[in-house]
Structure formats: C-alpha cells, structure tokens
Amino acid sequence: MLFKEIPGQEEIKERLIRSVLHNRVSHALLFTGGDGTMKLQMAVAYARFLCCTNRLIPEGEEEQPDACGTCPSCLKFNHLAHPDLHFVFPTISLGPGTRVTSDQFLPQWRNLWQTSRGFFGFPEWLTALQAENKQPIIPVEECNQIIRKLSYKSYESEYKVMIIWLPEKMNQPAAPRILKILEEPPDKTLFILVSEDTTQMLSTILSRTQILRFPRIPRNSIATWLEANGTGTEMAKRAAFLSEGNALKALALTRETDLVNFERFIKWLRLCFKPQQTMNELIAHCEELAALGREAQKEFLAYGLHTLRQSFYTGQTGTNPLYKNEESEFINNFMPFVHTGNIAAYDTLFNEGILHIERNGNPKIIFLDMALKLVKLIRQKQ
C-alpha cells in the first residue's frame, strides 16, 4: 500500500510524511475515525514509507513523497512479510481451551490483503475467518506476544512497527497488559493503533497515544479513486454519493453483491404495504433475513437505510443522482412514502436494528418487529 493509492486524507498524509522526513516519529499513534476512512491502509502505507530504503522525494509540490515500491523492504511489504512489521487483529477461538494469537491467522490475513488489494473492513475479515456468529477478540495471549516480539532487535529496518487493528476488541484482562510497553516502548519502536470506536478503549491507553482523527472522505476523491481503479464514471459517481464518505462502502456498491440486498429490501417493503394479505409471507421473509449471518444482516439494514435516505433526498430535491436502473426506478416510486414526517423515525428504526443485532438480539424478533413498525411508517402522512 502506497500513499498515492489511498483516496483523500491529504492532510494526514502530509503530516505523517513530515514526521518521517524531519525525524519526529511518535512512538505510539492512534488512528481513529469512521468505517472506510482508510485508517488501516494509511497505517500500512506509513510503515512502508518509514521502512523504505529508497524513498521518492519529488523536488516540486505537484507530487507527494512516497515509498519507492521497488526496494527489498517495499517488495516484502507487498506481501506483508517484512520481518519488522507486526500485526495484531481480532481472532476467534479454534476450540475449547485453545490459545490463539494473530500469528496463527496470518495466512488468512495476507490472503485477504492480496485479494482485496488492501481495501477491506471488519465484515470481510469475519468472512475470511469463517467466524459465522462468533465474536472475534484480542485475547490476553496476544498482548503477551506483543511484549515478546518487541523485546527483540529489529531485523532489517531502523524501526519495528506494531499495527494493532481494532484495539477496542481487546478483552478486559488483555488491554492493561500493554500499558507499560505502550508508554515506554523499546527504542525505535512504533505502535499504530487503528480504532473505529475509541469509547470502548481504556482511557489509560488513549492517554499514551498521539491521536489522529480521520474525517469522512470527500465524494469527488472517492469517485476519482473508483474511476482510477476501473469503475465507470456514472457508477463511480453513484457509489461515491451513496457512500457518505466511506470509501470501502463505495467500493462495495460497485459490485454485484449489492443487488442481492436491493432485491431483499424491495421485497420486504412490498410485503409491508398490505400486511393483511401478506402477513404469512412477511413472517417467512423475516425468518429468511434472520437466517443470514450477523454481518450480512447488518449490511442489509445499512443498505436499506441508504436507500431510504436516497428516497428522501430525491423527494426533497427532485433530483435522483443514480444512473437509470431498477434501483433508481424503485426510489422514484417509493419517495412519496419517505418524507419529513417519518424520515427521522426510519433512521432511528434501522440504526436501532443494527445495534440490536450487534448485541446478539434474537434476529427473528428484531426483523418482525421492524416490519410491523415499517407498516406504520409507510402509512404515516406528511
């Protein structure tokens, strides 16, 4: 991953580059921000630039300094196989009583990085883990490994880099274990913590890091990035608009898998229009949605919320930015049922549904309850 491959976040790139060129590398950084703001990708690009032995430093301001991409260090970074680059990420148990660390899942991690070109999020990692409904965590054993690994001298580079992805997933006994090494790490050691929810982290960890907050990525940056990676102009604009600054969501919107959620969602809404005649079908469809995996259920509801917001936007502005297709036609037809009188209730309903699923609520009850509330919201007048 190179800086130039990451859409947006120019200010953060410049700040990180200056820290290396001026020899002001912090020992512990915390990258935080919403999903799809390129935090993990930036962490790897920064580590690569730090370890690169032949950095590209343009004389003018037209181009940005970056790693060369061809030195031995960069070639190892291509496969995440540099001996001074270490990863910690959430994992699942392999059986009762087993002690698991990230090292045991490095093949899956590297394979996912290669196949996605580094552009993936937590749902894709769960699929790679085959986690099903298990909740991945960072256990105590992982923190012991961090201390052990960083006690060694670096092999090739000046710095050892430890990237901890989603540190909020550390279980309760684990987090305090790394406080001392985080505050007083060995010389030439860099921690990069990549978090999406710092409210779940210990304040003592937060106080030991330099925090960089990643804002949402501008639509035009996302659209340009998608086009540069082979997406058509109209599709890129549509995905960028619906992504709400989430580059990973925009990338997902360009794939055919989004069509599945569209078909499930319009079927759900149509069954809610006349529940007296379709109640049995509605219950059956809710059970079908409940049979999906947890992450698939969350993606479905997130897609539905995007569609409702798009319907509201179209109704208020008279403009549908989507290129003409079935989805665009559905939005044009459904927009009278999404208005100022119920958009806030729609938003609350779907966000609460996602939250209840995250907290292991019964999905059959959640989806049926949401369906009955949708019936009322669809009928609600402006």
VEXDO-994667 format. One line per 4 residues: number of its first residue (from 0); their letters; for each residue x negated, y, z of C-alpha. Coordinates in Angstrom, 1 decimal. Example, Ala and Ser with C-alpha at 12.3 -4.5 7.8 and 13.67 -1.06 7.14 Angstrom:
% VEXDO-994667
0	AS	-12.3/-4.5/7.8  -13.7/-1.1/7.1
This chain:
% VEXDO-994667
0	MLFK	0.0/0.0/0.0  -1.4/3.4/-1.1  -0.2/6.8/0.0  0.9/7.6/-3.6
4	EIPG	3.2/4.6/-3.7  5.3/5.9/-0.8  8.2/8.3/-1.7  8.4/11.6/0.2
8	QEEI	6.9/12.3/3.7  4.2/14.6/2.2  3.6/16.5/5.4  2.9/13.3/7.3
12	KERL	0.6/12.0/4.6  -1.4/15.2/4.7  -1.6/15.2/8.5  -2.9/11.6/8.5
16	IRSV	-5.4/12.2/5.8  -6.8/15.2/7.6  -7.2/13.2/10.8  -9.5/10.8/8.9
20	LHNR	-11.4/13.3/6.9  -12.0/15.6/10.0  -12.8/12.6/12.2  -9.9/13.2/14.5
24	VSHA	-8.3/9.8/14.6  -6.0/9.3/17.6  -6.3/6.1/19.4  -2.5/5.5/19.6
28	LLFT	0.1/6.7/17.2  3.9/6.1/17.3  5.7/6.4/14.0  9.4/6.8/14.7
32	GGDG	12.5/7.6/12.5  15.5/6.1/10.9  15.5/2.9/8.8  14.0/3.2/5.4
36	TMKL	11.8/6.3/6.1  8.7/4.4/5.1  7.1/4.1/8.6  5.7/0.6/8.3
40	QMAV	4.5/1.3/4.7  2.8/4.5/6.0  1.1/2.6/8.8  -0.5/0.2/6.3
44	AYAR	-1.5/3.0/3.9  -3.1/4.9/6.8  -5.0/1.8/8.0  -6.1/1.2/4.4
48	FLCC	-7.3/4.7/4.0  -9.2/4.6/7.3  -11.0/1.4/6.4  -11.6/2.2/2.7
52	TNRL	-15.3/2.4/1.8  -14.9/4.5/-1.3  -12.0/7.0/-0.6  -10.8/9.1/-3.5
56	IPEG	-11.1/12.7/-2.6  -10.0/14.9/-5.6  -11.5/18.4/-5.8  -8.3/20.2/-6.7
60	EEEQ	-4.9/20.3/-4.9  -3.0/18.5/-7.7  -3.8/15.1/-6.4  -3.8/13.7/-2.8
64	PDAC	-6.8/11.9/-1.3  -6.1/8.2/-1.1  -7.8/4.8/-0.7  -9.6/3.6/-3.8
68	GTCP	-7.8/0.3/-4.2  -10.9/-1.4/-5.6  -13.5/-1.7/-2.8  -13.8/-5.0/-0.9
72	SCLK	-11.8/-3.6/2.0  -8.9/-2.5/-0.3  -8.8/-5.8/-2.0  -8.3/-7.5/1.3
76	FNHL	-5.6/-5.0/2.3  -3.7/-6.1/-0.9  -3.1/-9.4/0.8  -3.0/-8.1/4.4
80	AHPD	-6.0/-10.3/5.0  -8.6/-7.7/6.3  -10.3/-9.1/9.4  -10.0/-5.8/11.3
84	LHFV	-6.2/-5.4/10.5  -3.9/-7.0/13.0  -0.1/-7.2/13.1  2.4/-7.8/15.9
88	FPTI	6.1/-8.2/14.9  9.2/-9.8/16.3  9.3/-13.6/16.1  11.6/-16.4/17.0
92	SLGP	11.1/-19.4/19.2  10.3/-22.7/17.4  11.8/-24.8/20.2  12.3/-25.1/23.9
96	GTRV	9.2/-24.3/25.9  7.1/-23.3/22.8  4.8/-20.2/23.0  5.0/-18.3/19.8
100	TSDQ	2.9/-15.3/18.5  2.8/-13.3/15.3  -0.2/-15.3/14.1  2.0/-18.4/13.6
104	FLPQ	4.2/-16.4/11.2  1.5/-14.6/9.2  2.1/-16.7/6.1  5.8/-15.6/6.0
108	WRNL	4.8/-12.0/6.8  2.2/-11.9/4.0  4.5/-13.6/1.5  7.3/-11.2/2.2
112	WQTS	4.9/-8.3/1.8  3.7/-9.6/-1.6  7.1/-10.4/-3.0  8.7/-7.1/-1.9
116	RGFF	5.6/-5.1/-2.6  5.7/-3.9/1.0  9.2/-2.5/0.7  11.3/-4.4/3.2
120	GFPE	13.1/-3.9/6.5  14.3/-5.9/9.5  17.1/-7.8/7.6  14.6/-9.1/5.0
124	WLTA	12.3/-10.2/7.8  15.1/-12.1/9.5  15.7/-13.9/6.2  12.1/-14.8/5.9
128	LQAE	12.1/-16.1/9.5  15.2/-18.1/8.8  16.4/-16.7/12.1  20.1/-17.2/11.4
132	NKQP	21.7/-15.8/14.6  18.6/-15.9/16.8  17.3/-12.5/18.1  13.6/-12.1/17.4
136	IIPV	11.5/-10.6/20.2  7.9/-9.8/21.0  7.1/-12.1/24.0  4.5/-11.9/26.8
140	EECN	2.1/-14.2/25.0  1.9/-11.7/22.1  0.7/-9.0/24.5  -2.0/-11.3/25.9
144	QIIR	-3.1/-11.9/22.3  -3.4/-8.1/21.6  -5.7/-7.8/24.6  -7.8/-10.7/23.5
148	KLSY	-8.1/-9.7/19.8  -9.1/-6.1/20.6  -11.8/-7.2/23.0  -13.9/-8.4/20.1
152	KSYE	-16.1/-6.1/18.0  -14.9/-5.1/14.5  -16.0/-7.4/11.7  -16.4/-5.1/8.7
156	SEYK	-14.9/-1.7/9.2  -15.6/1.1/11.7  -12.2/0.7/13.2  -10.0/-2.1/14.4
160	VMII	-6.3/-1.4/13.6  -3.4/-3.0/15.5  0.0/-2.3/13.9  2.9/-3.2/16.3
164	WLPE	6.2/-3.2/14.3  9.4/-2.6/16.3  7.8/-2.4/19.8  11.3/-1.9/21.2
168	KMNQ	11.7/-5.6/20.6  9.2/-6.4/23.4  10.9/-8.4/26.1  11.0/-6.9/29.6
172	PAAP	7.9/-8.7/31.0  5.8/-8.0/27.9  5.8/-4.2/27.5  3.9/-3.4/30.8
176	RILK	1.1/-5.7/29.8  -0.2/-3.4/27.1  -0.1/-0.2/29.1  -3.7/-0.3/30.2
180	ILEE	-5.3/-1.1/26.8  -3.0/1.4/25.2  -4.3/4.1/27.5  -7.9/3.0/27.4
184	PPDK	-8.5/1.0/24.3  -11.9/-0.2/23.2  -14.0/2.2/21.2  -13.0/2.7/17.5
188	TLFI	-9.6/1.0/18.1  -6.4/2.4/16.6  -2.9/1.4/17.7  0.0/2.3/15.4
192	LVSE	3.4/1.5/16.9  6.3/1.6/14.3  9.7/2.1/16.0  13.3/2.7/14.9
196	DTTQ	14.7/3.2/18.4  12.4/4.8/21.0  15.3/4.9/23.5  14.7/1.2/24.1
200	MLST	11.0/1.7/24.8  9.3/2.3/28.2  8.6/6.0/28.9  5.1/5.0/30.0
204	ILSR	4.4/3.6/26.5  5.8/6.7/24.9  3.6/9.0/27.0  0.5/7.2/25.9
208	TQIL	1.0/7.8/22.2  1.0/10.7/19.8  4.4/10.7/18.2  5.1/11.4/14.5
212	RFPR	8.7/11.7/13.6  9.7/10.6/10.1  12.6/12.6/8.6  15.0/11.3/6.0
216	IPRN	13.6/11.2/2.5  15.0/13.8/0.0  17.2/12.4/-2.7  15.1/13.7/-5.5
220	SIAT	12.0/12.0/-4.1  13.9/8.7/-3.8  15.3/9.0/-7.4  11.8/9.8/-8.8
224	WLEA	10.3/6.8/-6.9  13.0/4.4/-8.2  12.6/5.6/-11.8  8.8/5.1/-11.5
228	NGTG	9.4/1.5/-10.4  11.6/0.7/-13.4  15.1/1.8/-12.4  17.2/3.6/-15.0
232	TEMA	17.9/7.3/-14.5  21.6/7.1/-13.8  21.2/4.1/-11.4  18.4/5.8/-9.6
236	KRAA	20.5/9.0/-9.0  23.4/6.9/-7.8  21.3/4.9/-5.4  19.5/8.0/-4.1
240	FLSE	22.8/9.7/-3.5  24.3/6.8/-1.5  21.1/6.0/0.4  21.4/9.0/2.7
244	GNAL	17.6/9.4/2.8  16.9/5.6/3.3  14.5/4.5/0.6  15.0/0.8/1.4
248	KALA	18.8/1.2/1.2  18.4/2.9/-2.2  16.2/0.0/-3.4  18.8/-2.5/-2.3
252	LTRE	21.6/-0.5/-4.1  19.8/-1.1/-7.4  20.0/-4.8/-7.0  22.9/-7.1/-7.9
256	TDLV	23.4/-8.3/-4.3  25.3/-5.1/-3.7  28.0/-6.3/-6.0  28.9/-9.1/-3.5
260	NFER	29.6/-6.6/-0.7  31.7/-4.5/-3.2  33.9/-7.5/-4.0  34.3/-8.5/-0.4
264	FIKW	35.1/-4.9/0.6  37.8/-4.1/-2.0  39.4/-7.5/-1.3  39.6/-6.6/2.4
268	LRLC	41.1/-3.2/1.7  43.7/-4.5/-0.7  44.8/-7.1/1.8  45.2/-4.3/4.3
272	FKPQ	47.6/-2.4/2.1  50.6/-4.8/2.6  49.8/-6.8/5.7  53.4/-8.2/6.0
276	QTMN	52.9/-10.1/2.7  49.2/-10.9/3.0  48.6/-11.5/6.7  47.6/-15.1/6.3
280	ELIA	45.2/-14.2/3.5  43.9/-11.3/5.6  43.2/-13.6/8.6  41.4/-16.0/6.2
284	HCEE	39.3/-13.3/4.7  38.3/-12.0/8.2  37.2/-15.6/9.0  35.1/-15.7/5.8
288	LAAL	33.4/-12.5/6.9  32.9/-13.9/10.4  31.2/-16.9/8.9  28.4/-14.7/7.4
292	GREA	25.1/-14.2/9.3  24.9/-11.3/11.7  22.7/-9.2/9.4  24.9/-9.9/6.4
296	QKEF	27.9/-8.8/8.4  26.1/-5.5/9.4  25.1/-4.9/5.8  28.7/-5.5/4.7
300	LAYG	30.1/-2.9/7.2  27.3/-0.5/6.3  28.2/-0.8/2.6  31.9/-0.3/3.5
304	LHTL	31.1/2.9/5.4  29.1/4.2/2.5  32.0/3.6/0.1  34.4/5.4/2.4
308	RQSF	32.2/8.4/2.7  31.8/8.4/-1.0  35.6/8.3/-1.4  35.9/11.3/1.0
312	YTGQ	33.2/13.2/-0.8  34.9/12.6/-4.2  38.2/13.6/-2.9  36.9/16.9/-1.4
316	TGTN	34.7/18.0/-4.3  36.5/16.4/-7.3  33.1/15.0/-8.3  32.1/11.4/-8.4
320	PLYK	28.3/11.2/-8.9  28.3/7.5/-9.6  28.0/6.3/-13.1  31.2/4.8/-14.5
324	NEES	31.7/1.2/-13.4  34.1/-0.8/-11.3  32.8/0.8/-8.1  33.3/4.3/-9.4
328	EFIN	36.8/3.5/-10.6  37.7/2.0/-7.2  36.5/5.1/-5.4  38.6/7.3/-7.7
332	NFMP	41.7/5.2/-7.0  41.1/4.9/-3.2  40.1/8.5/-2.4  43.7/9.7/-1.6
336	FVHT	43.6/7.3/1.4  40.4/8.9/2.8  40.8/12.5/3.9  40.2/15.0/6.7
340	GNIA	42.8/13.4/8.8  41.2/10.0/9.1  37.5/10.1/7.9  36.3/10.5/11.5
344	AYDT	38.3/7.5/12.6  37.0/5.5/9.7  33.4/6.4/10.6  33.9/5.5/14.3
348	LFNE	35.6/2.2/13.4  32.8/1.0/11.2  30.0/2.2/13.4  31.6/0.5/16.4
352	GILH	32.0/-2.7/14.4  28.3/-2.7/13.6  27.4/-2.1/17.3  29.7/-4.9/18.5
356	IERN	28.1/-7.3/16.0  24.6/-6.3/17.1  25.7/-7.1/20.7  26.9/-10.6/19.8
360	GNPK	30.6/-9.9/19.9  32.9/-12.5/18.5  33.0/-11.7/14.8  36.4/-13.2/14.2
364	IIFL	37.9/-10.9/16.7  35.9/-7.9/15.5  36.9/-8.2/11.9  40.5/-8.9/12.6
368	DMAL	40.7/-6.0/15.0  39.1/-3.7/12.4  41.5/-5.0/9.7  44.6/-4.1/11.9
372	KLVK	43.2/-0.6/12.6  42.4/-0.2/8.8  46.1/-0.8/8.1  47.0/2.2/10.3
376	LIRQ	44.3/4.4/8.9  45.2/3.7/5.3  48.8/4.7/6.0  47.8/7.8/8.0
380	KQ	48.8/11.0/6.3  46.6/14.0/5.9
